[in-house]
Amino acid sequence: MSKFHVTMQMTAGALAVLAFAVLARPSFGQFAEITSPPDFSGGWINENTFNGGGQVAMPGQPYFKQDGRYPHVANNRPGEQPTYWLADLGSNPNVKQWAKDVMKKDNEEVLKGKIAYTARSSCDPAGVPGFDQFGFQPMFFLQEKDKVTMIYGGDQQVRHVYLNVPHSQNVKPSWYGESVGHYEGDTLVLDTVGLNDKTLVDEFRTPHTDKMHVTERWRIIEGNSILEVTYTVDDPDTFEKPWSAKQRFRRVPTPYAEEVCIEGNLVLHQWQLHIADKPDF
């Protein structure tokens, strides 16, 4: 066979393979479009900062309402006395009675003059999803190949998220638990377990157990100006069924700055602050 005929046969075979690949290629839209991982660089500040810094319940999701007898007044209204969040305990049938009993006692104490606890004012870790509700100071992200570090600028509270790995065996409960994650197109998906029961779930100071499991989906929307997180909370010992909420952060042109929470803040509130009473060296 001549060299010409061998070349023609090879070319015809290559064209046949190419034609088959074109015909077999899935149509546009058969698979979701894959985009690059989102760029979370810069600072992001909670849009609800001056409304208590809380979260927004998803439509149709069970969530507490403010007790109508004690309207909530945010601390940005000139001439008005700010008030605390006090849940109408009958407004959320999804929360089990033991948790409502804890909240009822807490509400009664607040109405008698106790300062309502928040992680920020007490210099405590907020846990998850409490971290997603921080306000007043921006949040920053450090994105690496195998890890995402999330830093709240208020007092440098840090979450470590390990990418594309499973959870550890027998995770020991801690303030921020263990977070693993991965990118799905333009969304960072986080899965957190191993949270201790020292934190609170929301601005109404809802408690939880160490069985709580939180899934978050972070993405940038509205022309690269808004960072939105939607999260689902599942704790079978506290809630009748999982529930979801969301939070939005606006991009702010601010540098990362150091802010110490506890220094000089020894008698601000009635809560036990973390004060070193003896040297550790």
C-alpha positions in Angstrom: 0.0 0.0 0.0 1.4 3.4 -0.9 2.2 6.1 1.7 -0.5 8.2 0.2 -3.2 5.6 0.8 -2.0 5.0 4.4 -2.2 8.7 5.1 -5.8 9.0 3.7 -7.0 6.0 5.8 -5.6 7.6 8.9 -7.2 10.9 8.1 -10.6 9.3 7.4 -10.4 7.4 10.8 -9.6 10.6 12.6 -12.5 12.4 11.0 -14.8 9.5 12.0 -13.7 9.7 15.6 -14.2 13.5 15.6 -17.7 13.2 14.1 -18.7 10.6 16.7 -17.4 12.9 19.5 -19.4 15.9 18.1 -22.6 13.8 17.9 -22.1 12.3 21.3 -21.3 15.6 23.0 -24.1 16.6 25.5 -26.2 19.6 24.4 -25.7 22.9 26.2 -27.6 22.9 29.4 -27.5 19.1 29.9 -24.8 19.7 32.5 -24.5 22.8 34.7 -21.9 25.3 33.5 -18.7 25.1 35.4 -17.2 28.4 36.5 -14.0 29.3 38.3 -14.0 29.3 42.1 -15.2 32.6 43.5 -12.7 35.2 44.6 -13.6 36.3 48.1 -10.7 38.8 48.5 -11.4 42.1 50.2 -13.5 42.9 53.2 -17.2 42.0 53.6 -19.5 43.6 56.3 -22.8 42.2 57.5 -25.7 44.2 55.9 -27.7 43.7 59.1 -25.0 45.3 61.3 -27.3 48.1 62.5 -30.3 45.8 62.9 -28.7 43.5 65.5 -26.4 41.7 63.1 -28.8 38.7 63.1 -29.9 36.4 60.3 -32.8 36.4 57.8 -35.0 33.3 57.9 -35.7 31.7 54.5 -39.4 31.9 53.3 -41.5 29.2 54.9 -38.8 28.3 57.4 -39.6 28.0 61.1 -38.1 30.8 63.0 -38.7 32.9 66.2 -40.4 36.3 66.2 -39.7 39.1 68.6 -42.1 39.1 71.6 -44.6 41.8 70.6 -44.8 43.0 74.2 -41.2 44.1 74.0 -40.4 45.6 70.6 -36.8 45.4 69.5 -35.1 48.8 69.1 -31.7 48.7 67.3 -28.9 50.8 68.7 -28.8 53.1 65.7 -32.0 55.1 66.4 -31.2 58.5 67.8 -33.1 59.4 70.9 -34.4 55.9 71.5 -33.4 53.4 74.1 -32.0 50.2 72.4 -33.6 46.9 73.6 -32.7 43.3 73.4 -34.0 40.5 71.2 -36.6 38.5 73.2 -38.2 35.6 71.4 -41.9 34.9 71.4 -41.4 31.3 72.5 -44.7 30.2 71.0 -43.8 31.5 67.6 -41.5 28.6 66.6 -42.9 25.1 67.0 -39.7 23.7 65.5 -37.7 24.2 68.8 -38.0 21.5 71.5 -39.3 22.3 74.9 -36.0 22.0 76.8 -34.5 24.8 74.7 -37.5 27.0 75.2 -37.3 26.4 78.9 -33.7 27.7 78.9 -34.7 30.7 76.8 -37.7 31.5 79.0 -35.4 31.7 82.1 -32.9 33.8 80.1 -35.7 36.2 78.9 -37.0 36.6 82.4 -33.5 37.5 83.7 -33.0 40.0 80.9 -36.3 41.7 81.6 -35.1 42.0 85.2 -32.0 43.9 84.2 -29.4 41.3 83.1 -27.5 42.2 80.0 -28.4 39.9 77.1 -25.4 37.7 76.2 -23.7 38.0 72.8 -20.5 36.4 71.8 -19.1 39.6 70.5 -19.6 41.7 73.7 -18.2 38.8 75.7 -15.1 38.2 73.5 -16.3 34.6 73.1 -16.1 32.5 69.9 -19.5 32.6 68.2 -19.4 29.1 66.7 -21.4 28.3 63.6 -23.7 29.7 62.4 -23.0 32.5 64.9 -19.8 33.4 62.9 -22.0 34.2 59.9 -24.0 36.7 62.0 -21.1 38.9 63.2 -21.6 42.6 62.4 -19.9 46.0 62.7 -16.5 44.8 61.5 -15.6 43.1 58.2 -14.9 39.5 57.4 -11.9 38.4 55.3 -11.1 35.2 53.4 -7.7 33.7 52.7 -8.1 31.2 49.9 -5.5 28.5 49.3 -5.4 25.4 47.3 -6.3 23.0 50.1 -7.7 25.4 52.7 -9.8 28.5 53.3 -9.3 30.6 56.4 -12.1 32.9 57.4 -11.3 35.8 59.7 -13.7 38.1 61.5 -12.0 41.5 61.9 -13.7 42.4 65.2 -11.3 40.4 67.3 -9.6 38.1 64.8 -11.8 35.2 65.3 -10.7 32.5 62.9 -12.3 29.5 61.1 -10.3 26.9 59.3 -11.9 25.1 56.4 -10.1 22.2 54.8 -10.9 21.5 51.1 -11.7 18.2 49.4 -11.2 16.0 52.4 -13.7 14.0 54.5 -14.4 14.7 58.2 -12.1 13.2 60.7 -13.1 10.1 62.7 -14.5 10.9 66.2 -14.3 14.7 66.0 -13.8 16.3 69.4 -16.3 19.1 70.0 -14.9 22.6 70.0 -16.0 26.2 69.6 -15.9 26.2 65.7 -16.0 22.4 65.2 -14.5 20.9 62.1 -15.3 22.4 58.8 -14.5 20.8 55.4 -15.5 22.1 52.1 -15.3 22.2 48.3 -16.2 24.4 45.4 -19.3 23.8 43.3 -18.8 26.2 40.4 -19.2 29.7 41.8 -20.1 28.5 45.3 -18.1 27.5 48.3 -19.9 24.7 50.2 -19.0 24.1 53.8 -19.9 21.2 56.1 -19.3 21.7 59.9 -19.7 19.1 62.7 -18.1 18.7 66.1 -19.5 22.0 67.5 -19.6 22.2 71.3 -22.8 23.4 73.1 -21.4 26.6 74.5 -22.5 28.8 71.6 -25.9 30.1 70.6 -27.7 29.7 67.3 -29.2 33.1 66.7 -29.9 36.6 68.1 -32.7 35.2 70.2 -30.0 33.2 72.1 -31.4 29.8 71.1 -29.2 27.0 72.6 -28.2 23.7 70.9 -26.5 20.5 71.6 -23.1 19.1 70.3 -25.0 17.1 67.7 -25.6 20.2 65.6 -24.6 20.0 62.0 -24.3 23.1 59.8 -24.1 23.3 56.0 -23.2 26.6 54.3 -23.2 27.8 50.7 -21.2 31.0 50.1 -21.4 32.8 46.8 -20.9 36.3 45.3 -23.9 37.9 43.7 -25.2 41.3 42.3 -22.3 42.3 40.2 -19.5 41.2 42.6 -20.9 43.5 45.3 -22.7 41.1 47.7 -21.5 38.0 49.5 -24.4 35.7 50.4 -24.4 32.7 52.6 -27.3 30.3 52.9 -27.0 27.8 55.7 -29.0 24.8 57.0 -28.9 23.9 60.7 -29.7 20.3 61.8 -29.7 19.3 65.5 -32.2 16.5 66.2 -31.9 17.1 69.9 -32.9 20.7 69.6 -35.0 21.1 66.5 -37.9 19.0 65.2 -36.5 19.3 61.6 -33.6 21.1 59.9 -34.1 24.8 59.0 -32.4 27.3 56.8 -31.5 31.0 56.9 -29.3 33.4 55.0 -27.0 36.3 55.6 -25.7 38.9 53.2 -22.4 40.9 53.3 -21.6 44.0 51.3 -18.1 44.5 49.9 -16.2 47.3 51.7 -12.9 48.9 50.7 -11.2 48.5 54.1 -7.9 47.0 55.0 -7.5 44.3 57.5 -6.9 45.9 60.9 -6.2 44.5 64.4 -8.9 45.1 67.0 -8.5 43.7 70.5 -11.8 42.7 72.1 -10.9 42.2 75.7 -8.2 44.8 76.4 -9.7 47.4 78.8 -13.0 45.6 78.6 -12.9 44.1 82.0 -16.2 45.4 83.6 -18.3 46.2 80.5 -20.7 43.4 81.0 -21.8 40.9 83.6 -20.4 37.9 81.7 -17.2 36.3 82.7 -14.5 37.6 80.4 -11.3 35.6 79.8 -8.8 37.3 82.1 -5.4 35.8 82.9 -4.9 35.9 86.6 -1.6 34.2 86.6 1.3 33.9 84.2 1.3 30.9 81.8 5.1 30.7 81.4 
